[in-house]
Amino acid sequence: MAFRVFFLWKNLGPYHVARMNALAAHAEIDLSVIEMTAHDSTHPWTREANASFRRVSLSRREHGFFSFWIILSGLIQILKKERPDMVVFSTYGNPVLFVALFFAKIFAGKTVLFSESHAADKKRFALWELVKSFFLKLYDCLLAAGKRSRDYAIQLGYPENRVCEVGDVVDNAYFSQTAAKMRSQKEEWIRRLLLSCDYFLYVGRFACEKNLPFLLRAYAKYRALFPQPWELVLVGSGPQEQELKQFVRGNGLGGVKFYPFQPLPDLAAFYAFARAFILPSLSEPWGLVVNEAAACSLPLLVSNRAGCIPELIKEGENGFAFDPENENDLAEKMKEFSERISNLGQFGKRSYELVSRLTPETYANRVVRALSVLR
């Protein structure tokens, strides 16, 4: 008999739908996905129409005092009425989900946490770490995104035998197949998007934690080091957008192109024709854009703060990790990529091999095994 599982997310995007579809394909799971809000201004995704699971949205608003109580009361009512066998929380940082944990302990069988947090993600404070270690133990099981998040949970005192690594995944097949199709229509897409043949790519929010002023400064140093520099393409939106554009204009920094947030079909084109992908974040629990880039067979330059480093970066094989506070370090690595362009195809193949171990199917299999044991 299938056991009833509720997954709780702030807002469902393409990443989540792909992995939840894979999970719903398992006959032993009766899956319901509850999202706090149907709208997330920080990630303006289009709503996925191909969900094969029950999906419930508690609100169309994401902020404010009344939204908090509307979402929380709606969640409590569902838990009380349906009493699932297990509730899986996507984070412990969201205030609604933090409070809802205590009601899940009353109205559900078991509580589980999916965690991406790791020790290197941001500065840690001893008192808060002590509080966090106490509340982590309220969950019956912890699903860790990867090695770094697993190690961090154990460091906080969570029992090692109750931590399961499940991976953090995207729909690899979609990105690899779409990129391959676009590469077969290269001239059309290059012309449509006004792209050059040689560029580094960043995809994500234009926000402080993404460290984009640093990236622009490192890129300026790279341009001084290499006689025929590649362009830098930044795709996304966010609160720092105007500041970044002003920096480029004010410093006369050539070779930088900005593009707004892209829907998935167009986003794949930017990956398809990039020479390499860069993620410069100061704080990055995982970095799913790295999965996307790897699925499109791109060489990678990734901040050493990203949680995905052990799984998706093999130094000198598919790319490099770098210090996100050392502009010279990144500039030199960008120069090295530009100088060894003939070898980058092998780097891209290795990226694809690494990300092929992290798929929605492998994620779902690991989650089902973990929950079955807990049952």
KAZINOR-V981156 format. One record per backbone hydrogen bond with DSSP energy under -0.5 kcal/mol. CO is the residue of the C=O (numbers start at 1). NH is the residue of the N-H. E is the energy in kcal/mol with one decimal. If there is no record, write none. Layout:
CO | NH | E
CO | NH | E
This chain:
3 | 30 | -2.4
4 | 85 | -1.2
4 | 86 | -1.8
5 | 32 | -2.4
6 | 88 | -3.5
7 | 9 | -0.5
7 | 34 | -2.9
8 | 90 | -1.4
9 | 36 | -2.4
10 | 37 | -2.3
11 | 13 | -0.5
13 | 17 | -2.3
14 | 18 | -2.1
15 | 19 | -1.6
16 | 20 | -2.7
17 | 21 | -2.6
18 | 22 | -1.6
19 | 23 | -1.9
20 | 24 | -2.7
21 | 25 | -1.0
23 | 26 | -1.7
25 | 27 | -0.5
26 | 29 | -1.8
28 | 3 | -2.4
29 | 31 | -0.8
30 | 5 | -2.4
31 | 54 | -1.2
32 | 7 | -2.4
32 | 34 | -0.5
33 | 35 | -0.6
33 | 56 | -2.6
34 | 9 | -2.5
35 | 58 | -2.2
40 | 43 | -1.0
43 | 45 | -2.8
54 | 33 | -2.9
56 | 35 | -2.8
59 | 38 | -2.6
64 | 68 | -1.9
65 | 69 | -1.6
66 | 70 | -2.5
67 | 71 | -2.8
68 | 72 | -2.5
69 | 73 | -2.5
70 | 74 | -2.1
71 | 75 | -2.3
72 | 76 | -2.5
73 | 77 | -2.2
74 | 78 | -1.9
75 | 79 | -2.5
76 | 80 | -2.7
77 | 81 | -2.3
78 | 82 | -2.8
79 | 83 | -2.1
84 | 109 | -1.8
85 | 110 | -1.7
86 | 6 | -2.6
87 | 89 | -0.6
87 | 112 | -2.8
88 | 8 | -2.9
89 | 114 | -3.2
94 | 98 | -2.3
95 | 99 | -2.2
96 | 100 | -2.7
97 | 101 | -1.2
98 | 102 | -0.5
99 | 102 | -1.1
99 | 103 | -0.7
100 | 104 | -2.5
101 | 105 | -1.8
102 | 106 | -0.6
103 | 107 | -2.8
104 | 108 | -2.1
110 | 87 | -2.1
111 | 140 | -2.5
111 | 141 | -0.9
112 | 89 | -3.3
113 | 115 | -0.6
113 | 143 | -3.5
115 | 145 | -2.5
118 | 121 | -1.3
125 | 129 | -2.5
126 | 130 | -1.9
127 | 131 | -2.0
128 | 132 | -2.9
129 | 133 | -2.3
130 | 134 | -1.4
131 | 135 | -2.1
132 | 136 | -2.5
133 | 137 | -0.9
135 | 138 | -1.7
136 | 139 | -1.8
141 | 113 | -2.1
142 | 144 | -0.7
142 | 164 | -2.6
143 | 115 | -2.7
144 | 166 | -2.8
144 | 167 | -1.1
146 | 150 | -2.2
147 | 151 | -2.8
148 | 152 | -1.9
149 | 153 | -2.1
150 | 154 | -2.0
151 | 155 | -2.4
152 | 156 | -1.7
153 | 158 | -2.4
154 | 157 | -1.6
159 | 162 | -1.9
160 | 163 | -1.5
162 | 142 | -2.5
164 | 144 | -2.8
164 | 166 | -0.5
170 | 172 | -1.7
171 | 175 | -1.7
172 | 176 | -2.9
173 | 177 | -2.5
174 | 178 | -2.4
175 | 179 | -2.4
176 | 180 | -2.0
177 | 181 | -2.1
178 | 182 | -2.3
179 | 183 | -2.3
180 | 184 | -1.1
182 | 185 | -1.3
183 | 186 | -1.1
185 | 189 | -2.0
186 | 190 | -2.9
187 | 191 | -2.0
188 | 192 | -2.3
189 | 193 | -2.4
190 | 194 | -0.8
190 | 195 | -1.8
198 | 231 | -2.3
199 | 275 | -2.6
199 | 276 | -1.0
200 | 233 | -2.9
201 | 278 | -3.0
202 | 235 | -2.6
205 | 207 | -1.2
206 | 240 | -2.9
207 | 210 | -1.7
208 | 211 | -1.8
209 | 282 | -2.5
209 | 283 | -1.4
211 | 215 | -1.5
212 | 216 | -2.4
213 | 217 | -2.2
214 | 218 | -2.7
215 | 219 | -2.4
216 | 220 | -2.1
217 | 221 | -1.8
218 | 222 | -2.4
219 | 223 | -2.3
220 | 224 | -1.1
221 | 225 | -1.0
222 | 225 | -0.9
222 | 226 | -1.9
226 | 229 | -0.6
231 | 200 | -2.9
232 | 234 | -0.5
232 | 257 | -2.6
233 | 202 | -2.5
233 | 235 | -0.5
234 | 236 | -0.5
234 | 259 | -2.6
235 | 204 | -2.3
237 | 206 | -2.0
238 | 241 | -1.8
240 | 244 | -2.5
241 | 245 | -2.2
242 | 246 | -2.4
243 | 247 | -2.0
244 | 248 | -2.0
245 | 249 | -2.4
246 | 250 | -3.4
247 | 251 | -1.8
248 | 253 | -2.2
249 | 252 | -1.2
252 | 254 | -0.8
253 | 256 | -0.5
255 | 232 | -3.0
257 | 234 | -2.9
259 | 236 | -2.5
263 | 266 | -0.6
263 | 267 | -2.5
264 | 268 | -2.1
266 | 269 | -0.9
266 | 270 | -1.0
267 | 270 | -0.7
267 | 271 | -1.5
268 | 272 | -2.5
269 | 273 | -1.4
270 | 274 | -0.7
271 | 274 | -0.8
275 | 299 | -0.7
276 | 201 | -2.0
277 | 301 | -2.4
279 | 303 | -2.7
284 | 307 | -1.5
286 | 308 | -1.6
287 | 290 | -1.8
287 | 291 | -0.7
288 | 292 | -1.9
289 | 293 | -2.5
290 | 294 | -2.6
291 | 295 | -2.6
292 | 296 | -1.2
293 | 298 | -1.6
294 | 297 | -2.0
299 | 277 | -2.4
300 | 320 | -2.1
301 | 279 | -2.3
302 | 322 | -1.6
303 | 306 | -1.8
305 | 284 | -0.5
306 | 309 | -1.3
308 | 311 | -0.5
308 | 312 | -2.8
309 | 313 | -2.0
312 | 314 | -0.5
313 | 315 | -0.5
314 | 317 | -2.7
314 | 318 | -1.8
314 | 319 | -0.8
318 | 300 | -2.2
319 | 316 | -2.2
320 | 302 | -2.2
322 | 304 | -2.6
322 | 324 | -0.6
323 | 326 | -1.8
325 | 327 | -0.6
326 | 330 | -1.6
327 | 331 | -2.6
328 | 332 | -2.5
329 | 333 | -1.7
330 | 334 | -2.6
331 | 335 | -2.2
332 | 336 | -2.4
333 | 337 | -2.2
334 | 338 | -2.1
335 | 339 | -2.0
336 | 340 | -1.6
338 | 341 | -0.7
340 | 343 | -1.9
340 | 344 | -0.6
341 | 344 | -1.0
343 | 346 | -0.8
343 | 347 | -1.3
344 | 348 | -2.6
345 | 349 | -2.0
346 | 350 | -2.0
347 | 351 | -2.2
348 | 352 | -2.1
349 | 353 | -2.2
350 | 354 | -2.2
351 | 355 | -2.4
352 | 356 | -1.5
354 | 357 | -1.3
355 | 358 | -2.0
357 | 359 | -0.6
359 | 363 | -2.5
360 | 364 | -2.5
361 | 365 | -2.5
362 | 366 | -2.2
363 | 367 | -2.5
364 | 368 | -2.7
365 | 369 | -2.1
366 | 370 | -2.2
367 | 371 | -2.8
368 | 372 | -2.5
369 | 373 | -1.9
370 | 374 | -1.8
371 | 375 | -2.2
